[in-house]
Every structure is written in structure tokens, then in C-alpha cells.
Amino acid sequence: MKKLVLYISLLSLFAILILSFTASSPAETVYYQIASRESMLHVVVIDEEAKPFPGATVRLIELNKDTITNAEGVAVVKISQYSCIMAVSFVGYQPKVMKVIRGNTAPYKVALYPERLTKN
């Protein structure tokens, strides 16, 4: 009985080895396309007195995306590129332009200051 179990086990192992060699195809190069990762970019906009700045425009230039800050001066935008240029602006204030990086966990803090009037 032990010989029969041993014989069947060895025969099964031999069959598995033979099938594994014949069933495999030659090595091929396989290319996978990985979907771009998106993360949320958080921006906090303040004025010259460090108070929240509602209504400021936050624009990701290369991605052609823009949004407006809420009442707390916060804007959230999806970003899929590793980095891009962000412009923050409001009428009558000096715009700010900066490079932002996807995956940054801390919010970007941007201060806007009024434009200086020049005499003509």
C-alpha cells in the first residue's frame, strides 16, 4: 500500500514537471501601461494681513485646470503630473506663480499683496 501511494505521488510529480516545461511559451517581453496617479493639491491663500482670501483663482497652467478658493481661502485641485506651474491671482493683487509637486502632503501657502498704484 505504501509503495502504491509512493508510486502515484512520484508519477504525479513527474507529470507536473513534464507539463510545466511543455506548457510554457518562450519568454516574451510584456509591457504594461500604468495609469497615471492623481493626488489632491491643497492651496491656502491669505492676504497681506494673513487672513483667508476667498475668491482667488488657482490655476494649474500645464493642466489647464483652475478653481476658486472657498470662504476659508482654501482650494483643492487634482494633479496628475509629477510637477506643474501654479498661478494664484485676484483682480487688484499681484499674481503669484510657483512650481508645485504632486504628492506634497502639506498645503501650499500663498500670500497675495495689493498691486502698487503708479502715478502717471
Biopython code that builds the backbone (N, CA, C, O; Angstrom):
import numpy as np
from Bio.PDB.StructureBuilder import StructureBuilder

atoms = [
    (1, "MET", "N", (0.815, -1.188, 0.000)),
    (1, "MET", "CA", (0.000, 0.000, 0.000)),
    (1, "MET", "C", (0.867, 1.263, 0.000)),
    (1, "MET", "O", (0.584, 2.222, -0.717)),
    (2, "LYS", "N", (1.945, 1.245, 0.831)),
    (2, "LYS", "CA", (2.842, 2.398, 0.877)),
    (2, "LYS", "C", (3.540, 2.584, -0.463)),
    (2, "LYS", "O", (3.768, 3.711, -0.904)),
    (3, "LYS", "N", (3.880, 1.459, -1.115)),
    (3, "LYS", "CA", (4.537, 1.549, -2.418)),
    (3, "LYS", "C", (3.612, 2.148, -3.462)),
    (3, "LYS", "O", (4.057, 2.899, -4.329)),
    (4, "LEU", "N", (2.325, 1.820, -3.386)),
    (4, "LEU", "CA", (1.359, 2.354, -4.347)),
    (4, "LEU", "C", (1.195, 3.857, -4.176)),
    (4, "LEU", "O", (1.154, 4.587, -5.167)),
    (5, "VAL", "N", (1.102, 4.332, -2.942)),
    (5, "VAL", "CA", (0.989, 5.768, -2.664)),
    (5, "VAL", "C", (2.251, 6.486, -3.118)),
    (5, "VAL", "O", (2.174, 7.560, -3.715)),
    (6, "LEU", "N", (3.412, 5.900, -2.840)),
    (6, "LEU", "CA", (4.675, 6.491, -3.269)),
    (6, "LEU", "C", (4.768, 6.528, -4.786)),
    (6, "LEU", "O", (5.203, 7.528, -5.357)),
    (7, "TYR", "N", (4.362, 5.447, -5.442)),
    (7, "TYR", "CA", (4.397, 5.364, -6.906)),
    (7, "TYR", "C", (3.473, 6.422, -7.525)),
    (7, "TYR", "O", (3.871, 7.095, -8.477)),
    (8, "ILE", "N", (2.256, 6.581, -7.007)),
    (8, "ILE", "CA", (1.309, 7.573, -7.538)),
    (8, "ILE", "C", (1.831, 8.995, -7.285)),
    (8, "ILE", "O", (1.685, 9.864, -8.144)),
    (9, "SER", "N", (2.426, 9.235, -6.137)),
    (9, "SER", "CA", (2.980, 10.561, -5.828)),
    (9, "SER", "C", (4.110, 10.921, -6.773)),
    (9, "SER", "O", (4.175, 12.036, -7.290)),
    (10, "LEU", "N", (5.015, 9.945, -6.996)),
    (10, "LEU", "CA", (6.132, 10.208, -7.909)),
    (10, "LEU", "C", (5.652, 10.396, -9.338)),
    (10, "LEU", "O", (6.165, 11.255, -10.055)),
    (11, "LEU", "N", (4.668, 9.598, -9.763)),
    (11, "LEU", "CA", (4.114, 9.740, -11.103)),
    (11, "LEU", "C", (3.437, 11.097, -11.275)),
    (11, "LEU", "O", (3.577, 11.727, -12.324)),
    (12, "SER", "N", (2.711, 11.551, -10.265)),
    (12, "SER", "CA", (2.052, 12.865, -10.316)),
    (12, "SER", "C", (3.077, 13.989, -10.383)),
    (12, "SER", "O", (2.915, 14.939, -11.149)),
    (13, "LEU", "N", (4.127, 13.882, -9.583)),
    (13, "LEU", "CA", (5.183, 14.888, -9.601)),
    (13, "LEU", "C", (5.874, 14.937, -10.953)),
    (13, "LEU", "O", (6.150, 16.017, -11.474)),
    (14, "PHE", "N", (6.153, 13.775, -11.519)),
    (14, "PHE", "CA", (6.790, 13.688, -12.831)),
    (14, "PHE", "C", (5.891, 14.318, -13.905)),
    (14, "PHE", "O", (6.376, 15.051, -14.767)),
    (15, "ALA", "N", (4.583, 14.032, -13.853)),
    (15, "ALA", "CA", (3.646, 14.592, -14.823)),
    (15, "ALA", "C", (3.585, 16.121, -14.707)),
    (15, "ALA", "O", (3.528, 16.827, -15.714)),
    (16, "ILE", "N", (3.598, 16.609, -13.493)),
    (16, "ILE", "CA", (3.564, 18.071, -13.290)),
    (16, "ILE", "C", (4.820, 18.717, -13.854)),
    (16, "ILE", "O", (4.741, 19.760, -14.503)),
    (17, "LEU", "N", (5.963, 18.120, -13.619)),
    (17, "LEU", "CA", (7.211, 18.669, -14.161)),
    (17, "LEU", "C", (7.213, 18.667, -15.675)),
    (17, "LEU", "O", (7.619, 19.653, -16.290)),
    (18, "ILE", "N", (6.772, 17.586, -16.288)),
    (18, "ILE", "CA", (6.744, 17.498, -17.751)),
    (18, "ILE", "C", (5.786, 18.539, -18.322)),
    (18, "ILE", "O", (6.128, 19.231, -19.281)),
    (19, "LEU", "N", (4.593, 18.658, -17.747)),
    (19, "LEU", "CA", (3.615, 19.615, -18.258)),
    (19, "LEU", "C", (4.071, 21.058, -18.048)),
    (19, "LEU", "O", (3.761, 21.923, -18.866)),
    (20, "SER", "N", (4.789, 21.326, -16.985)),
    (20, "SER", "CA", (5.229, 22.699, -16.748)),
    (20, "SER", "C", (6.269, 23.132, -17.773)),
    (20, "SER", "O", (6.320, 24.304, -18.146)),
    (21, "PHE", "N", (7.102, 22.194, -18.234)),
    (21, "PHE", "CA", (8.095, 22.543, -19.253)),
    (21, "PHE", "C", (7.475, 22.677, -20.631)),
    (21, "PHE", "O", (7.884, 23.551, -21.395)),
    (22, "THR", "N", (6.511, 21.851, -20.973)),
    (22, "THR", "CA", (5.929, 21.888, -22.310)),
    (22, "THR", "C", (4.856, 22.954, -22.441)),
    (22, "THR", "O", (4.617, 23.445, -23.545)),
    (23, "ALA", "N", (4.200, 23.327, -21.345)),
    (23, "ALA", "CA", (3.109, 24.289, -21.426)),
    (23, "ALA", "C", (3.597, 25.725, -21.477)),
    (23, "ALA", "O", (2.868, 26.614, -21.917)),
    (24, "SER", "N", (4.809, 25.955, -21.037)),
    (24, "SER", "CA", (5.285, 27.341, -21.022)),
    (24, "SER", "C", (5.707, 27.769, -22.420)),
    (24, "SER", "O", (6.269, 26.984, -23.184)),
    (25, "SER", "N", (5.435, 28.988, -22.730)),
    (25, "SER", "CA", (5.829, 29.531, -24.025)),
    (25, "SER", "C", (7.190, 30.199, -23.878)),
    (25, "SER", "O", (7.641, 30.456, -22.762)),
    (26, "PRO", "N", (7.843, 30.479, -24.999)),
    (26, "PRO", "CA", (9.126, 31.172, -24.907)),
    (26, "PRO", "C", (8.949, 32.523, -24.226)),
    (26, "PRO", "O", (7.874, 33.120, -24.281)),
    (27, "ALA", "N", (9.991, 32.991, -23.597)),
    (27, "ALA", "CA", (9.925, 34.265, -22.874)),
    (27, "ALA", "C", (9.612, 35.392, -23.847)),
    (27, "ALA", "O", (10.254, 35.534, -24.888)),
    (28, "GLU", "N", (8.638, 36.169, -23.494)),
    (28, "GLU", "CA", (8.246, 37.326, -24.288)),
    (28, "GLU", "C", (8.371, 38.567, -23.427)),
    (28, "GLU", "O", (8.230, 38.504, -22.205)),
    (29, "THR", "N", (8.633, 39.681, -24.061)),
    (29, "THR", "CA", (8.644, 40.941, -23.348)),
    (29, "THR", "C", (7.213, 41.437, -23.258)),
    (29, "THR", "O", (6.529, 41.567, -24.273)),
    (30, "VAL", "N", (6.770, 41.709, -22.067)),
    (30, "VAL", "CA", (5.414, 42.184, -21.844)),
    (30, "VAL", "C", (5.506, 43.602, -21.303)),
    (30, "VAL", "O", (6.234, 43.873, -20.348)),
    (31, "TYR", "N", (4.763, 44.494, -21.925)),
    (31, "TYR", "CA", (4.755, 45.888, -21.496)),
    (31, "TYR", "C", (3.417, 46.194, -20.845)),
    (31, "TYR", "O", (2.360, 45.832, -21.361)),
    (32, "TYR", "N", (3.482, 46.857, -19.720)),
    (32, "TYR", "CA", (2.286, 47.254, -19.015)),
    (32, "TYR", "C", (2.217, 48.770, -18.998)),
    (32, "TYR", "O", (3.223, 49.456, -18.817)),
    (33, "GLN", "N", (1.034, 49.266, -19.186)),
    (33, "GLN", "CA", (0.843, 50.707, -19.080)),
    (33, "GLN", "C", (0.227, 50.987, -17.720)),
    (33, "GLN", "O", (-0.870, 50.521, -17.413)),
    (34, "ILE", "N", (0.923, 51.731, -16.934)),
    (34, "ILE", "CA", (0.454, 52.055, -15.592)),
    (34, "ILE", "C", (-0.331, 53.359, -15.666)),
    (34, "ILE", "O", (0.143, 54.357, -16.209)),
    (35, "ALA", "N", (-1.513, 53.331, -15.122)),
    (35, "ALA", "CA", (-2.350, 54.539, -15.130)),
    (35, "ALA", "C", (-1.672, 55.630, -14.318)),
    (35, "ALA", "O", (-1.036, 55.363, -13.298)),
    (36, "SER", "N", (-1.819, 56.862, -14.786)),
    (36, "SER", "CA", (-1.204, 57.969, -14.062)),
    (36, "SER", "C", (-1.870, 58.127, -12.702)),
    (36, "SER", "O", (-3.085, 57.990, -12.563)),
    (37, "ARG", "N", (-1.068, 58.411, -11.735)),
    (37, "ARG", "CA", (-1.592, 58.596, -10.386)),
    (37, "ARG", "C", (-2.024, 60.037, -10.227)),
    (37, "ARG", "O", (-1.363, 60.961, -10.702)),
    (38, "GLU", "N", (-3.113, 60.205, -9.569)),
    (38, "GLU", "CA", (-3.588, 61.548, -9.280)),
    (38, "GLU", "C", (-3.562, 61.759, -7.775)),
    (38, "GLU", "O", (-3.804, 60.835, -6.999)),
    (39, "SER", "N", (-3.275, 62.951, -7.391)),
    (39, "SER", "CA", (-3.372, 63.297, -5.980)),
    (39, "SER", "C", (-3.995, 64.683, -5.886)),
    (39, "SER", "O", (-4.068, 65.422, -6.868)),
    (40, "MET", "N", (-4.431, 65.008, -4.709)),
    (40, "MET", "CA", (-5.086, 66.288, -4.490)),
    (40, "MET", "C", (-4.065, 67.318, -4.039)),
    (40, "MET", "O", (-3.277, 67.078, -3.124)),
    (41, "LEU", "N", (-4.093, 68.446, -4.685)),
    (41, "LEU", "CA", (-3.211, 69.555, -4.359)),
    (41, "LEU", "C", (-4.017, 70.545, -3.510)),
    (41, "LEU", "O", (-5.062, 71.030, -3.944)),
    (42, "HIS", "N", (-3.534, 70.837, -2.315)),
    (42, "HIS", "CA", (-4.213, 71.751, -1.401)),
    (42, "HIS", "C", (-3.464, 73.081, -1.375)),
    (42, "HIS", "O", (-2.247, 73.120, -1.197)),
    (43, "VAL", "N", (-4.208, 74.162, -1.554)),
    (43, "VAL", "CA", (-3.624, 75.503, -1.582)),
    (43, "VAL", "C", (-4.389, 76.381, -0.594)),
    (43, "VAL", "O", (-5.620, 76.403, -0.591)),
    (44, "VAL", "N", (-3.650, 77.099, 0.240)),
    (44, "VAL", "CA", (-4.252, 78.054, 1.172)),
    (44, "VAL", "C", (-3.771, 79.440, 0.758)),
    (44, "VAL", "O", (-2.570, 79.705, 0.707)),
    (45, "VAL", "N", (-4.720, 80.313, 0.466)),
    (45, "VAL", "CA", (-4.385, 81.671, 0.025)),
    (45, "VAL", "C", (-4.763, 82.644, 1.142)),
    (45, "VAL", "O", (-5.867, 82.599, 1.685)),
    (46, "ILE", "N", (-3.808, 83.530, 1.469)),
    (46, "ILE", "CA", (-4.036, 84.539, 2.502)),
    (46, "ILE", "C", (-3.751, 85.920, 1.925)),
    (46, "ILE", "O", (-3.105, 86.048, 0.885)),
    (47, "ASP", "N", (-4.236, 86.948, 2.608)),
    (47, "ASP", "CA", (-3.967, 88.321, 2.162)),
    (47, "ASP", "C", (-2.763, 88.884, 2.919)),
    (47, "ASP", "O", (-2.065, 88.154, 3.623)),
    (48, "GLU", "N", (-2.532, 90.174, 2.767)),
    (48, "GLU", "CA", (-1.360, 90.808, 3.384)),
    (48, "GLU", "C", (-1.424, 90.819, 4.909)),
    (48, "GLU", "O", (-0.402, 91.009, 5.568)),
    (49, "GLU", "N", (-2.608, 90.618, 5.473)),
    (49, "GLU", "CA", (-2.768, 90.575, 6.929)),
    (49, "GLU", "C", (-2.864, 89.134, 7.445)),
    (49, "GLU", "O", (-3.244, 88.918, 8.595)),
    (50, "ALA", "N", (-2.525, 88.157, 6.613)),
    (50, "ALA", "CA", (-2.558, 86.712, 6.930)),
    (50, "ALA", "C", (-3.966, 86.210, 7.220)),
    (50, "ALA", "O", (-4.149, 85.258, 7.977)),
    (51, "LYS", "N", (-4.965, 86.860, 6.609)),
    (51, "LYS", "CA", (-6.353, 86.414, 6.733)),
    (51, "LYS", "C", (-6.724, 85.589, 5.498)),
    (51, "LYS", "O", (-6.149, 85.796, 4.430)),
    (52, "PRO", "N", (-7.670, 84.664, 5.626)),
    (52, "PRO", "CA", (-8.080, 83.859, 4.465)),
    (52, "PRO", "C", (-8.543, 84.741, 3.313)),
    (52, "PRO", "O", (-9.171, 85.778, 3.523)),
    (53, "PHE", "N", (-8.225, 84.317, 2.097)),
    (53, "PHE", "CA", (-8.521, 85.090, 0.900)),
    (53, "PHE", "C", (-9.536, 84.320, 0.046)),
    (53, "PHE", "O", (-9.133, 83.514, -0.793)),
    (54, "PRO", "N", (-10.828, 84.545, 0.237)),
    (54, "PRO", "CA", (-11.826, 83.852, -0.595)),
    (54, "PRO", "C", (-11.907, 84.453, -1.991)),
    (54, "PRO", "O", (-11.703, 85.654, -2.168)),
    (55, "GLY", "N", (-12.205, 83.615, -2.983)),
    (55, "GLY", "CA", (-12.423, 84.092, -4.346)),
    (55, "GLY", "C", (-11.188, 84.219, -5.207)),
    (55, "GLY", "O", (-11.293, 84.667, -6.349)),
    (56, "ALA", "N", (-10.021, 83.844, -4.712)),
    (56, "ALA", "CA", (-8.800, 83.910, -5.520)),
    (56, "ALA", "C", (-8.809, 82.757, -6.530)),
    (56, "ALA", "O", (-9.312, 81.672, -6.238)),
    (57, "THR", "N", (-8.256, 82.999, -7.704)),
    (57, "THR", "CA", (-8.185, 81.965, -8.743)),
    (57, "THR", "C", (-6.886, 81.201, -8.608)),
    (57, "THR", "O", (-5.810, 81.796, -8.553)),
    (58, "VAL", "N", (-6.987, 79.869, -8.555)),
    (58, "VAL", "CA", (-5.822, 78.983, -8.522)),
    (58, "VAL", "C", (-5.835, 78.220, -9.828)),
    (58, "VAL", "O", (-6.780, 77.483, -10.111)),
    (59, "ARG", "N", (-4.778, 78.392, -10.640)),
    (59, "ARG", "CA", (-4.734, 77.786, -11.975)),
    (59, "ARG", "C", (-3.480, 76.935, -12.134)),
    (59, "ARG", "O", (-2.370, 77.388, -11.855)),
    (60, "LEU", "N", (-3.670, 75.688, -12.589)),
    (60, "LEU", "CA", (-2.555, 74.822, -12.956)),
    (60, "LEU", "C", (-2.375, 74.985, -14.459)),
    (60, "LEU", "O", (-3.180, 74.492, -15.249)),
    (61, "ILE", "N", (-1.317, 75.676, -14.842)),
    (61, "ILE", "CA", (-1.168, 76.138, -16.216)),
    (61, "ILE", "C", (-1.063, 74.987, -17.214)),
    (61, "ILE", "O", (-1.817, 74.957, -18.186)),
    (62, "GLU", "N", (-0.145, 74.034, -16.999)),
    (62, "GLU", "CA", (0.038, 72.953, -17.963)),
    (62, "GLU", "C", (-1.185, 72.038, -18.062)),
    (62, "GLU", "O", (-1.462, 71.479, -19.123)),
    (63, "LEU", "N", (-1.903, 71.890, -16.968)),
    (63, "LEU", "CA", (-3.066, 71.002, -16.952)),
    (63, "LEU", "C", (-4.343, 71.703, -17.390)),
    (63, "LEU", "O", (-5.376, 71.062, -17.583)),
    (64, "ASN", "N", (-4.270, 73.012, -17.546)),
    (64, "ASN", "CA", (-5.416, 73.827, -17.944)),
    (64, "ASN", "C", (-6.600, 73.605, -16.981)),
    (64, "ASN", "O", (-7.745, 73.457, -17.408)),
    (65, "LYS", "N", (-6.293, 73.587, -15.687)),
    (65, "LYS", "CA", (-7.307, 73.439, -14.645)),
    (65, "LYS", "C", (-7.271, 74.658, -13.755)),
    (65, "LYS", "O", (-6.204, 75.191, -13.450)),
    (66, "ASP", "N", (-8.443, 75.095, -13.341)),
    (66, "ASP", "CA", (-8.475, 76.191, -12.384)),
    (66, "ASP", "C", (-9.659, 76.028, -11.450)),
    (66, "ASP", "O", (-10.629, 75.331, -11.747)),
    (67, "THR", "N", (-9.546, 76.694, -10.313)),
    (67, "THR", "CA", (-10.596, 76.671, -9.307)),
    (67, "THR", "C", (-10.529, 77.975, -8.518)),
    (67, "THR", "O", (-9.609, 78.774, -8.690)),
    (68, "ILE", "N", (-11.497, 78.171, -7.671)),
    (68, "ILE", "CA", (-11.598, 79.384, -6.853)),
    (68, "ILE", "C", (-11.497, 78.982, -5.379)),
    (68, "ILE", "O", (-12.039, 77.952, -4.979)),
    (69, "THR", "N", (-10.809, 79.787, -4.578)),
    (69, "THR", "CA", (-10.717, 79.487, -3.146)),
    (69, "THR", "C", (-12.067, 79.696, -2.471)),
    (69, "THR", "O", (-12.847, 80.566, -2.860)),
    (70, "ASN", "N", (-12.326, 78.877, -1.449)),
    (70, "ASN", "CA", (-13.596, 78.980, -0.715)),
    (70, "ASN", "C", (-13.519, 80.083, 0.338)),
    (70, "ASN", "O", (-12.575, 80.874, 0.339)),
    (71, "ALA", "N", (-14.488, 80.140, 1.217)),
    (71, "ALA", "CA", (-14.554, 81.204, 2.229)),
    (71, "ALA", "C", (-13.365, 81.179, 3.188)),
    (71, "ALA", "O", (-13.011, 82.208, 3.763)),
    (72, "GLU", "N", (-12.751, 80.014, 3.362)),
    (72, "GLU", "CA", (-11.572, 79.894, 4.229)),
    (72, "GLU", "C", (-10.265, 80.116, 3.464)),
    (72, "GLU", "O", (-9.184, 79.974, 4.035)),
    (73, "GLY", "N", (-10.357, 80.459, 2.190)),
    (73, "GLY", "CA", (-9.164, 80.692, 1.376)),
    (73, "GLY", "C", (-8.492, 79.416, 0.909)),
    (73, "GLY", "O", (-7.314, 79.434, 0.553)),
    (74, "VAL", "N", (-9.222, 78.306, 0.903)),
    (74, "VAL", "CA", (-8.661, 77.004, 0.541)),
    (74, "VAL", "C", (-9.180, 76.576, -0.827)),
    (74, "VAL", "O", (-10.357, 76.748, -1.143)),
    (75, "ALA", "N", (-8.282, 76.016, -1.631)),
    (75, "ALA", "CA", (-8.648, 75.441, -2.926)),
    (75, "ALA", "C", (-8.022, 74.057, -3.021)),
    (75, "ALA", "O", (-6.911, 73.832, -2.540)),
    (76, "VAL", "N", (-8.747, 73.129, -3.646)),
    (76, "VAL", "CA", (-8.265, 71.764, -3.837)),
    (76, "VAL", "C", (-8.406, 71.421, -5.313)),
    (76, "VAL", "O", (-9.478, 71.576, -5.898)),
    (77, "VAL", "N", (-7.296, 70.947, -5.918)),
    (77, "VAL", "CA", (-7.281, 70.604, -7.340)),
    (77, "VAL", "C", (-6.598, 69.256, -7.510)),
    (77, "VAL", "O", (-5.616, 68.966, -6.827)),
    (78, "LYS", "N", (-7.122, 68.415, -8.434)),
    (78, "LYS", "CA", (-6.451, 67.154, -8.747)),
    (78, "LYS", "C", (-5.252, 67.444, -9.633)),
    (78, "LYS", "O", (-5.319, 68.253, -10.559)),
    (79, "ILE", "N", (-4.149, 66.763, -9.327)),
    (79, "ILE", "CA", (-2.944, 66.923, -10.127)),
    (79, "ILE", "C", (-2.457, 65.530, -10.523)),
    (79, "ILE", "O", (-2.333, 64.643, -9.679)),
    (80, "SER", "N", (-2.182, 65.347, -11.819)),
    (80, "SER", "CA", (-1.749, 64.031, -12.292)),
    (80, "SER", "C", (-0.289, 64.030, -12.733)),
    (80, "SER", "O", (0.340, 62.972, -12.749)),
    (81, "GLN", "N", (0.251, 65.159, -13.081)),
    (81, "GLN", "CA", (1.664, 65.239, -13.458)),
    (81, "GLN", "C", (2.522, 65.264, -12.211)),
    (81, "GLN", "O", (2.042, 65.577, -11.121)),
    (82, "TYR", "N", (3.807, 64.930, -12.375)),
    (82, "TYR", "CA", (4.710, 64.983, -11.227)),
    (82, "TYR", "C", (4.836, 66.410, -10.713)),
    (82, "TYR", "O", (4.821, 66.645, -9.505)),
    (83, "SER", "N", (4.960, 67.358, -11.630)),
    (83, "SER", "CA", (5.055, 68.755, -11.229)),
    (83, "SER", "C", (4.430, 69.628, -12.311)),
    (83, "SER", "O", (4.328, 69.225, -13.470)),
    (84, "CYS", "N", (4.020, 70.812, -11.921)),
    (84, "CYS", "CA", (3.488, 71.777, -12.884)),
    (84, "CYS", "C", (3.573, 73.176, -12.274)),
    (84, "CYS", "O", (3.938, 73.347, -11.111)),
    (85, "ILE", "N", (3.232, 74.152, -13.079)),
    (85, "ILE", "CA", (3.275, 75.551, -12.647)),
    (85, "ILE", "C", (1.881, 75.976, -12.199)),
    (85, "ILE", "O", (0.897, 75.773, -12.910)),
    (86, "MET", "N", (1.814, 76.572, -11.003)),
    (86, "MET", "CA", (0.553, 77.057, -10.452)),
    (86, "MET", "C", (0.591, 78.581, -10.393)),
    (86, "MET", "O", (1.579, 79.173, -9.960)),
    (87, "ALA", "N", (-0.494, 79.202, -10.832)),
    (87, "ALA", "CA", (-0.629, 80.658, -10.749)),
    (87, "ALA", "C", (-1.826, 80.978, -9.861)),
    (87, "ALA", "O", (-2.910, 80.427, -10.047)),
    (88, "VAL", "N", (-1.624, 81.869, -8.898)),
    (88, "VAL", "CA", (-2.689, 82.305, -7.998)),
    (88, "VAL", "C", (-2.885, 83.804, -8.232)),
    (88, "VAL", "O", (-1.927, 84.577, -8.195)),
    (89, "SER", "N", (-4.132, 84.204, -8.472)),
    (89, "SER", "CA", (-4.361, 85.608, -8.806)),
    (89, "SER", "C", (-5.722, 86.087, -8.310)),
    (89, "SER", "O", (-6.615, 85.301, -7.995)),
    (90, "PHE", "N", (-5.836, 87.409, -8.255)),
    (90, "PHE", "CA", (-7.084, 88.079, -7.925)),
    (90, "PHE", "C", (-6.954, 89.502, -8.458)),
    (90, "PHE", "O", (-5.872, 90.087, -8.420)),
    (91, "VAL", "N", (-8.048, 90.053, -8.949)),
    (91, "VAL", "CA", (-8.019, 91.392, -9.535)),
    (91, "VAL", "C", (-7.560, 92.406, -8.487)),
    (91, "VAL", "O", (-8.091, 92.446, -7.378)),
    (92, "GLY", "N", (-6.570, 93.222, -8.849)),
    (92, "GLY", "CA", (-6.054, 94.259, -7.953)),
    (92, "GLY", "C", (-4.927, 93.764, -7.053)),
    (92, "GLY", "O", (-4.415, 94.525, -6.233)),
    (93, "TYR", "N", (-4.537, 92.506, -7.194)),
    (93, "TYR", "CA", (-3.453, 91.939, -6.389)),
    (93, "TYR", "C", (-2.364, 91.386, -7.306)),
    (93, "TYR", "O", (-2.637, 90.971, -8.432)),
    (94, "GLN", "N", (-1.155, 91.387, -6.818)),
    (94, "GLN", "CA", (-0.034, 90.839, -7.585)),
    (94, "GLN", "C", (-0.178, 89.324, -7.681)),
    (94, "GLN", "O", (-0.315, 88.652, -6.659)),
    (95, "PRO", "N", (-0.150, 88.776, -8.901)),
    (95, "PRO", "CA", (-0.272, 87.318, -9.027)),
    (95, "PRO", "C", (0.997, 86.620, -8.534)),
    (95, "PRO", "O", (2.089, 87.185, -8.593)),
    (96, "LYS", "N", (0.843, 85.401, -8.055)),
    (96, "LYS", "CA", (1.981, 84.573, -7.627)),
    (96, "LYS", "C", (2.046, 83.360, -8.544)),
    (96, "LYS", "O", (1.024, 82.743, -8.844)),
    (97, "VAL", "N", (3.257, 83.022, -8.987)),
    (97, "VAL", "CA", (3.477, 81.858, -9.836)),
    (97, "VAL", "C", (4.531, 80.997, -9.158)),
    (97, "VAL", "O", (5.570, 81.498, -8.731)),
    (98, "MET", "N", (4.258, 79.683, -9.058)),
    (98, "MET", "CA", (5.209, 78.783, -8.415)),
    (98, "MET", "C", (5.080, 77.377, -8.990)),
    (98, "MET", "O", (4.064, 77.013, -9.583)),
    (99, "LYS", "N", (6.127, 76.614, -8.796)),
    (99, "LYS", "CA", (6.122, 75.215, -9.217)),
    (99, "LYS", "C", (5.584, 74.379, -8.059)),
    (99, "LYS", "O", (6.000, 74.549, -6.913)),
    (100, "VAL", "N", (4.645, 73.464, -8.372)),
    (100, "VAL", "CA", (4.093, 72.570, -7.366)),
    (100, "VAL", "C", (4.395, 71.127, -7.745)),
    (100, "VAL", "O", (4.560, 70.810, -8.923)),
    (101, "ILE", "N", (4.468, 70.258, -6.751)),
    (101, "ILE", "CA", (4.825, 68.860, -6.958)),
    (101, "ILE", "C", (3.714, 67.967, -6.434)),
    (101, "ILE", "O", (3.208, 68.157, -5.328)),
    (102, "ARG", "N", (3.341, 66.975, -7.261)),
    (102, "ARG", "CA", (2.306, 66.017, -6.864)),
    (102, "ARG", "C", (2.777, 65.218, -5.652)),
    (102, "ARG", "O", (3.949, 64.855, -5.554)),
    (103, "GLY", "N", (1.871, 64.955, -4.751)),
    (103, "GLY", "CA", (2.187, 64.139, -3.592)),
    (103, "GLY", "C", (2.647, 64.918, -2.375)),
    (103, "GLY", "O", (2.879, 64.328, -1.320)),
    (104, "ASN", "N", (2.781, 66.219, -2.498)),
    (104, "ASN", "CA", (3.165, 67.031, -1.345)),
    (104, "ASN", "C", (2.016, 66.991, -0.338)),
    (104, "ASN", "O", (0.890, 67.361, -0.670)),
    (105, "THR", "N", (2.290, 66.551, 0.873)),
    (105, "THR", "CA", (1.221, 66.397, 1.861)),
    (105, "THR", "C", (0.841, 67.707, 2.543)),
    (105, "THR", "O", (-0.296, 67.868, 2.986)),
    (106, "ALA", "N", (1.769, 68.627, 2.630)),
    (106, "ALA", "CA", (1.470, 69.920, 3.259)),
    (106, "ALA", "C", (0.827, 70.840, 2.219)),
    (106, "ALA", "O", (1.224, 70.837, 1.054)),
    (107, "PRO", "N", (-0.168, 71.629, 2.644)),
    (107, "PRO", "CA", (-0.772, 72.568, 1.685)),
    (107, "PRO", "C", (0.216, 73.680, 1.311)),
    (107, "PRO", "O", (1.047, 74.097, 2.119)),
    (108, "TYR", "N", (0.101, 74.137, 0.083)),
    (108, "TYR", "CA", (0.910, 75.276, -0.367)),
    (108, "TYR", "C", (0.252, 76.539, 0.176)),
    (108, "TYR", "O", (-0.943, 76.756, -0.025)),
    (109, "LYS", "N", (1.023, 77.367, 0.859)),
    (109, "LYS", "CA", (0.516, 78.607, 1.430)),
    (109, "LYS", "C", (0.984, 79.761, 0.554)),
    (109, "LYS", "O", (2.184, 79.946, 0.349)),
    (110, "VAL", "N", (0.034, 80.536, 0.038)),
    (110, "VAL", "CA", (0.344, 81.625, -0.886)),
    (110, "VAL", "C", (-0.236, 82.921, -0.332)),
    (110, "VAL", "O", (-1.414, 82.980, 0.022)),
    (111, "ALA", "N", (0.588, 83.952, -0.258)),
    (111, "ALA", "CA", (0.130, 85.267, 0.206)),
    (111, "ALA", "C", (0.018, 86.201, -0.992)),
    (111, "ALA", "O", (0.954, 86.327, -1.781)),
    (112, "LEU", "N", (-1.129, 86.852, -1.123)),
    (112, "LEU", "CA", (-1.333, 87.835, -2.190)),
    (112, "LEU", "C", (-1.280, 89.236, -1.592)),
    (112, "LEU", "O", (-1.836, 89.495, -0.524)),
    (113, "TYR", "N", (-0.597, 90.133, -2.304)),
    (113, "TYR", "CA", (-0.454, 91.521, -1.848)),
    (113, "TYR", "C", (-1.046, 92.459, -2.905)),
    (113, "TYR", "O", (-0.988, 92.170, -4.101)),
    (114, "PRO", "N", (-1.620, 93.591, -2.454)),
    (114, "PRO", "CA", (-2.214, 94.534, -3.421)),
    (114, "PRO", "C", (-1.148, 95.080, -4.369)),
    (114, "PRO", "O", (0.019, 95.244, -4.011)),
    (115, "GLU", "N", (-1.603, 95.355, -5.599)),
    (115, "GLU", "CA", (-0.709, 95.968, -6.569)),
    (115, "GLU", "C", (-0.461, 97.414, -6.153)),
    (115, "GLU", "O", (-1.355, 98.082, -5.634)),
    (116, "ARG", "N", (0.728, 97.877, -6.381)),
    (116, "ARG", "CA", (1.058, 99.267, -6.068)),
    (116, "ARG", "C", (0.621, 100.144, -7.226)),
    (116, "ARG", "O", (0.886, 99.853, -8.392)),
    (117, "LEU", "N", (-0.054, 101.227, -6.870)),
    (117, "LEU", "CA", (-0.501, 102.143, -7.892)),
    (117, "LEU", "C", (0.657, 103.072, -8.282)),
    (117, "LEU", "O", (1.385, 103.568, -7.422)),
    (118, "THR", "N", (0.809, 103.292, -9.561)),
    (118, "THR", "CA", (1.870, 104.203, -10.029)),
    (118, "THR", "C", (1.223, 105.487, -10.520)),
    (118, "THR", "O", (0.127, 105.480, -11.080)),
    (119, "LYS", "N", (1.926, 106.583, -10.296)),
    (119, "LYS", "CA", (1.429, 107.885, -10.765)),
    (119, "LYS", "C", (1.873, 108.082, -12.189)),
    (119, "LYS", "O", (3.020, 107.794, -12.531)),
    (120, "ASN", "N", (0.966, 108.575, -13.038)),
    (120, "ASN", "CA", (1.302, 108.856, -14.448)),
    (120, "ASN", "C", (1.639, 110.286, -14.633)),
    (120, "ASN", "O", (1.947, 110.709, -15.747)),
]
sb = StructureBuilder()
sb.init_structure("model")
sb.init_model(0)
sb.init_chain("A")
sb.init_seg("    ")
for serial, (resi, resn, name, xyz) in enumerate(atoms, 1):
    if name == "N":
        sb.init_residue(resn, " ", resi, " ")
    sb.init_atom(name, np.array(xyz, "f"), 0.0, 1.0, " ", f" {name:<3s}", serial, name[0])
structure = sb.get_structure()
